[in-house]
Amino acid sequence: MGLDQYAGFRDNDGNVKEEFYWRKHARLQQFMAGEFDLQNKDKKPDAENMMHSLGFNGGQGGVKITDDLIARLEDAVKNDYYDYFAPDGFFWGQQFQEEQVKEYKEQDEKFVQWCKDQLKEKQNIGYDCSW
C-alpha cells in the first residue's frame, strides 16, 4: 500500500498511459496535488473522496500537463522541491521525502524534458496517482 505515480499520454477520457513511474515521491505528489487543485478549483470534493484533505487520488482525472505547469515543475526540480515539503502523507512516503528527491532527480529532469518535447508536438499528456 502506498503512493504510485505515473505520467504519460492521456486518452480522450483523461486516463494516463504510463511512460514515467515513481513510487512514494512525496514532494512531486505535493507539487501535483497543488496543480490538481488549481485545475479543479471550481469542483467541490464529492462524497466518494472522503480523504480529500490528503490530496487527489486515482479516478479523479489526474493533472493535465501544460507549458505553465512544466515551467513551475522545472523550477521545483532545480530547487529540490524546496517549497513542496509534504507535512504529512503516510501513504506518500513523507517520512523519507528528502531521499526520494535525490533518488528521482535525474528521472524528474528527464520527465520535464519529455514533457517539453511532447507539448511542442501538441500531445495530450498528464499525471495521475494511486495511493
Helices and strands as residue ranges (DSSP letters): E 4-10, E 16-23, H 26-39, G 52-54, E 63-64, H 67-78, G 90-92, G 94-96, H 97-103, H 105-120, E 125-130
